[in-house]
Amino acid sequence: MAEPYLNETNTSTELQHEVGRLNKRFDFIADKLEKAKIKDIIENYTNPKRLIISNFIAGLSRGLGLTIGTFIVLGLLGWILSLFVNLPMIGDYIKELQEYIQLQP
Protein backbone atom coordinates (compact mmCIF):
# COMPACT_ATOMS: atom_id res chain seq x y z
CA MET A 1 0.00 0.00 0.00
CA ALA A 2 2.85 2.37 0.51
CA GLU A 3 3.98 2.09 -3.08
CA PRO A 4 0.81 3.54 -4.75
CA TYR A 5 0.94 6.48 -2.36
CA LEU A 6 4.58 7.14 -3.25
CA ASN A 7 3.81 6.91 -6.97
CA GLU A 8 0.91 9.37 -6.64
CA THR A 9 3.13 11.82 -4.75
CA ASN A 10 5.90 11.41 -7.27
CA THR A 11 3.48 11.90 -10.17
CA SER A 12 1.96 14.93 -8.45
CA THR A 13 5.41 16.45 -7.98
CA GLU A 14 6.25 15.79 -11.62
CA LEU A 15 2.98 17.39 -12.71
CA GLN A 16 3.65 20.44 -10.56
CA HIS A 17 7.14 20.70 -12.00
CA GLU A 18 5.77 20.37 -15.56
CA VAL A 19 3.08 22.99 -14.89
CA GLY A 20 5.76 25.32 -13.54
CA ARG A 21 7.85 24.85 -16.70
CA LEU A 22 4.81 25.51 -18.90
CA ASN A 23 3.98 28.67 -16.94
CA LYS A 24 7.53 29.93 -17.42
CA ARG A 25 7.31 29.15 -21.14
CA PHE A 26 3.95 30.95 -21.46
CA ASP A 27 5.37 33.96 -19.64
CA PHE A 28 8.32 33.97 -22.05
CA ILE A 29 6.00 33.81 -25.07
CA ALA A 30 3.77 36.55 -23.63
CA ASP A 31 6.79 38.81 -23.12
CA LYS A 32 7.97 38.23 -26.69
CA LEU A 33 4.51 38.98 -28.10
CA GLU A 34 4.28 42.13 -26.02
CA LYS A 35 7.68 43.30 -27.26
CA ALA A 36 6.63 42.56 -30.86
CA LYS A 37 3.52 44.70 -30.32
CA ILE A 38 1.28 42.02 -31.79
CA LYS A 39 -1.71 43.66 -30.11
CA ASP A 40 -1.19 46.87 -32.11
CA ILE A 41 -0.80 44.95 -35.35
CA ILE A 42 -3.98 42.96 -34.75
CA GLU A 43 -5.90 46.14 -33.84
CA ASN A 44 -4.76 47.78 -37.09
CA TYR A 45 -5.87 44.85 -39.22
CA THR A 46 -9.22 44.42 -37.49
CA ASN A 47 -10.14 48.10 -37.85
CA PRO A 48 -10.66 48.78 -41.59
CA LYS A 49 -10.88 52.56 -41.19
CA ARG A 50 -7.55 52.69 -39.38
CA LEU A 51 -5.97 50.36 -41.96
CA ILE A 52 -7.16 52.51 -44.89
CA ILE A 53 -5.90 55.72 -43.29
CA SER A 54 -2.56 54.15 -42.42
CA ASN A 55 -2.04 52.80 -45.93
CA PHE A 56 -3.12 56.12 -47.50
CA ILE A 57 -0.63 58.10 -45.43
CA ALA A 58 2.11 55.57 -46.19
CA GLY A 59 1.37 55.87 -49.92
CA LEU A 60 1.47 59.66 -49.79
CA SER A 61 4.77 59.57 -47.94
CA ARG A 62 6.32 57.17 -50.44
CA GLY A 63 5.08 59.21 -53.40
CA LEU A 64 6.34 62.47 -51.95
CA GLY A 65 9.70 60.95 -51.05
CA LEU A 66 10.09 59.46 -54.51
CA THR A 67 9.22 62.77 -56.16
CA ILE A 68 11.61 64.80 -54.03
CA GLY A 69 14.38 62.21 -54.44
CA THR A 70 13.96 62.13 -58.21
CA PHE A 71 14.02 65.94 -58.35
CA ILE A 72 17.26 66.08 -56.36
CA VAL A 73 18.99 63.32 -58.34
CA LEU A 74 18.01 64.77 -61.73
CA GLY A 75 19.00 68.26 -60.60
CA LEU A 76 22.43 67.05 -59.50
CA LEU A 77 22.81 65.07 -62.72
CA GLY A 78 21.95 68.16 -64.78
CA TRP A 79 24.41 70.27 -62.82
CA ILE A 80 27.17 67.69 -63.22
CA LEU A 81 26.48 67.40 -66.97
CA SER A 82 26.64 71.19 -67.33
CA LEU A 83 30.23 71.02 -66.08
CA PHE A 84 31.16 68.88 -69.09
CA VAL A 85 29.93 71.33 -71.75
CA ASN A 86 33.51 72.37 -72.56
CA LEU A 87 34.70 68.83 -73.34
CA PRO A 88 35.21 68.19 -77.07
CA MET A 89 33.01 65.15 -77.82
CA ILE A 90 30.68 65.04 -74.84
CA GLY A 91 30.21 68.80 -74.73
CA ASP A 92 28.51 69.00 -78.11
CA TYR A 93 25.97 66.36 -77.19
CA ILE A 94 25.25 67.98 -73.80
CA LYS A 95 24.94 71.41 -75.43
CA GLU A 96 22.36 70.04 -77.88
CA LEU A 97 20.51 68.41 -74.99
CA GLN A 98 20.43 71.70 -73.06
CA GLU A 99 19.14 73.57 -76.10
CA TYR A 100 16.44 70.96 -76.62
CA ILE A 101 15.34 71.22 -73.00
CA GLN A 102 15.21 75.03 -73.18
CA LEU A 103 13.10 74.97 -76.35
CA GLN A 104 10.43 72.74 -74.78
CA PRO A 105 7.42 74.70 -73.43
Secondary structure, 3 states (H helix, E strand, C coil): CHHHHHHHHHHHHHHHHHHHHHHHHHHHHHHHHHHCCHHHHHHHHHCHHHHHHHHHHHHHHHHHHHHHHHHHHHHHHHHHHHCCCCCHHHHHHHHHHHHHHHHCC
